[in-house]
Amino acid sequence: MDLPKYIPVKGTKLVRDTTTGAILNTDINEYNDYKMKKALRDQEKMEKEKINNRINKIETDISEIKQLLLSLLNTGNINGN
């Protein structure tokens, strides 16, 4: 007599795979919710990275502008000399 592929875990919606011993969640709705939440987290992470990249670019640009202004001040070109 073959054992059933999955055995319910008491007190949960989970099952145990008799072949591997793994505990599995077979609730499709929970799985779909997980996938949707993960996609949202991934999108938020990408947006944060994009914003951080833009901030870093702006900081670099400001630093370059500052250096150019200091260079102009040191050479006297800003006063028309």
C-alpha positions as CSV (number, residue, x, y, z in Angstrom):
1,M,0.0,0.0,0.0
2,D,1.4,3.4,-1.0
3,L,1.4,6.3,1.4
4,P,-0.5,9.4,0.3
5,K,1.7,12.1,-1.3
6,Y,0.6,14.7,1.2
7,I,-0.4,14.3,4.9
8,P,-2.2,17.2,6.6
9,V,-0.4,18.9,9.4
10,K,-2.8,19.1,12.4
11,G,-4.0,22.6,13.3
12,T,-2.8,24.3,10.1
13,K,-3.5,24.6,6.4
14,L,-0.2,23.0,5.7
15,V,0.7,19.5,4.4
16,R,3.8,17.3,4.7
17,D,5.2,15.8,1.5
18,T,5.8,12.2,2.3
19,T,8.5,11.9,-0.3
20,T,10.8,14.7,0.9
21,G,9.4,15.4,4.3
22,A,8.9,19.1,3.4
23,I,6.1,21.1,4.9
24,L,4.1,22.8,2.1
25,N,1.4,25.5,2.0
26,T,-1.1,24.4,-0.7
27,D,-3.3,27.5,-0.3
28,I,-3.3,29.1,-3.8
29,N,-4.8,32.4,-2.5
30,E,-1.9,32.8,0.0
31,Y,0.6,32.0,-2.7
32,N,-0.9,34.6,-5.1
33,D,-0.9,37.2,-2.2
34,Y,2.7,36.4,-1.6
35,K,3.7,36.9,-5.2
36,M,1.8,40.2,-5.4
37,K,3.4,41.5,-2.2
38,K,6.9,40.4,-3.4
39,A,6.4,42.2,-6.7
40,L,5.4,45.4,-4.8
41,R,8.4,45.1,-2.6
42,D,10.7,44.6,-5.6
43,Q,9.2,47.6,-7.4
44,E,9.6,49.8,-4.2
45,K,13.2,48.6,-4.0
46,M,13.9,49.6,-7.6
47,E,12.2,53.0,-7.1
48,K,14.4,53.6,-4.0
49,E,17.5,52.7,-5.9
50,K,16.5,55.0,-8.7
51,I,16.0,57.9,-6.3
52,N,19.3,57.2,-4.5
53,N,21.1,57.2,-7.9
54,R,19.5,60.5,-8.8
55,I,20.5,62.0,-5.4
56,N,24.1,60.8,-5.8
57,K,24.2,62.3,-9.3
58,I,22.9,65.7,-8.0
59,E,25.5,65.6,-5.2
60,T,28.2,65.0,-7.7
61,D,26.9,67.8,-9.9
62,I,26.8,70.2,-7.0
63,S,30.4,69.2,-6.0
64,E,31.6,69.9,-9.5
65,I,29.8,73.3,-9.6
66,K,31.4,74.2,-6.3
67,Q,34.8,73.2,-7.6
68,L,34.3,75.4,-10.7
69,L,33.2,78.3,-8.6
70,L,36.2,78.0,-6.3
71,S,38.5,77.8,-9.4
72,L,36.9,80.9,-10.8
73,L,37.3,82.7,-7.5
74,N,41.0,81.7,-7.2
75,T,41.8,82.9,-10.7
76,G,39.9,86.1,-10.3
77,N,37.7,85.6,-13.3
78,I,34.4,85.9,-11.3
79,N,35.2,89.6,-10.6
80,G,35.9,90.4,-14.2
81,N,39.7,90.8,-13.5
